[in-house]
Amino acid sequence: MELSGERAGDILVLTPEGRIDGSNSADFQSAVMERIDEGSESILLDFAGISYISSAGLRAVLILAKKLNQVNGRFALCSMQQSVQSVFEVSGFVKIIDVHPDRDEALAAMQ
C-alpha cells in the first residue's frame, strides 16, 4: 500500500493505493495519524486506488475518524470502488463516516 498526499486549501487529501488489510493496516493508520499529529485537522481519504479493505483496515479508518473527532477535525472518504463501497455499507460505516462519490463533492462538503 502506497500513500500520497496533497493539500486542497486547508484539507489534506491522502490517496492510498492497493489494499488495506491485516498486513499493512497498522502502517496505514500510523502514516495518517502522523499527519494528524503534525496538525492536519481536515483529512479526505481518496480511496479510488483501494481495491480491497479488510476488517483491520476498517478498524484503522474508524480509529482515524475518532481521533479527528476528538480534535474537532473533519474526516471524509471519497471515490470508493464498488467492492470497497459494499464493505463500508455492509459494516454500517457509511452511517458514521462521511462518504462521497467523488473528490470534488467531498471537498465541497468539507469546506
C-alpha positions as CSV (number, residue, x, y, z in Angstrom):
1,M,0.0,0.0,0.0
2,E,1.3,3.4,-1.0
3,L,0.1,6.7,0.4
4,S,0.5,10.1,-1.3
5,G,-0.9,13.4,-0.2
6,E,-1.6,16.9,-1.4
7,R,-3.3,20.0,0.0
8,A,-6.6,21.4,-1.2
9,G,-6.8,24.6,0.8
10,D,-6.8,23.6,4.5
11,I,-7.8,20.0,3.6
12,L,-5.2,17.3,3.4
13,V,-6.1,14.8,0.6
14,L,-4.5,11.5,1.1
15,T,-4.6,8.9,-1.6
16,P,-3.7,5.3,-0.7
17,E,-3.1,2.8,-3.4
18,G,-3.5,-1.0,-3.3
19,R,-5.0,-3.0,-0.4
20,I,-5.6,-2.1,3.3
21,D,-5.6,-5.4,5.2
22,G,-4.0,-7.1,8.2
23,S,-0.6,-6.9,6.7
24,N,-0.5,-3.1,6.4
25,S,-3.4,-1.5,8.3
26,A,-1.1,-0.5,11.2
27,D,1.3,1.2,8.8
28,F,-1.6,3.0,7.1
29,Q,-3.0,4.1,10.4
30,S,0.4,5.3,11.6
31,A,1.0,7.2,8.4
32,V,-2.3,9.1,8.6
33,M,-2.0,9.5,12.4
34,E,1.4,11.2,11.9
35,R,-0.3,13.8,9.7
36,I,-2.9,14.4,12.3
37,D,-0.2,14.8,15.0
38,E,1.5,17.3,12.7
39,G,-1.6,19.4,12.8
40,S,-3.8,18.3,9.9
41,E,-7.3,18.6,11.2
42,S,-9.2,18.1,7.9
43,I,-8.4,14.9,6.1
44,L,-10.0,13.5,3.0
45,L,-9.1,9.9,2.1
46,D,-9.5,9.4,-1.7
47,F,-10.0,5.6,-2.0
48,A,-10.1,5.5,-5.8
49,G,-6.9,3.3,-5.7
50,I,-8.0,1.0,-3.0
51,S,-9.0,-2.4,-4.4
52,Y,-9.7,-4.2,-1.1
53,I,-10.2,-3.3,2.6
54,S,-10.4,-5.9,5.4
55,S,-11.8,-5.6,8.9
56,A,-8.4,-4.5,10.1
57,G,-8.5,-1.7,7.5
58,L,-12.0,-0.7,8.7
59,R,-10.7,-0.6,12.2
60,A,-7.9,1.7,11.2
61,V,-10.3,4.1,9.4
62,L,-12.5,4.2,12.5
63,I,-9.6,5.0,14.8
64,L,-8.6,7.8,12.5
65,A,-12.1,9.2,12.4
66,K,-12.4,9.1,16.2
67,K,-9.0,10.8,16.6
68,L,-10.1,13.7,14.3
69,N,-13.4,13.9,16.1
70,Q,-11.6,14.4,19.4
71,V,-9.8,17.4,18.0
72,N,-12.9,18.8,16.3
73,G,-11.5,18.0,12.9
74,R,-13.1,16.9,9.7
75,F,-12.8,13.5,8.1
76,A,-14.3,12.0,5.0
77,L,-13.8,9.3,2.3
78,C,-14.4,9.5,-1.4
79,S,-14.2,7.7,-4.7
80,M,-14.5,4.2,-3.5
81,Q,-14.6,1.3,-5.9
82,Q,-17.8,-0.7,-5.7
83,S,-16.4,-3.6,-3.8
84,V,-14.9,-1.3,-1.2
85,Q,-18.1,0.7,-1.0
86,S,-20.0,-2.5,-0.4
87,V,-17.8,-3.3,2.6
88,F,-18.5,0.1,4.1
89,E,-22.2,-0.3,3.5
90,V,-22.5,-3.8,5.0
91,S,-20.4,-2.8,8.0
92,G,-22.6,0.3,8.6
93,F,-19.6,2.6,8.4
94,V,-21.4,4.8,5.9
95,K,-23.7,5.8,8.7
96,I,-20.9,7.1,10.9
97,I,-18.3,8.3,8.4
98,D,-18.9,10.8,5.6
99,V,-18.6,9.1,2.3
100,H,-18.8,10.9,-1.0
101,P,-18.9,9.6,-4.6
102,D,-16.0,11.8,-5.8
103,R,-13.3,14.1,-4.7
104,D,-15.0,17.4,-5.9
105,E,-18.2,16.6,-3.9
106,A,-16.2,15.6,-0.8
107,L,-14.1,18.8,-0.9
108,A,-17.2,21.0,-1.4
109,A,-18.9,19.3,1.6
110,M,-15.9,19.7,3.8
111,Q,-15.5,23.4,3.2
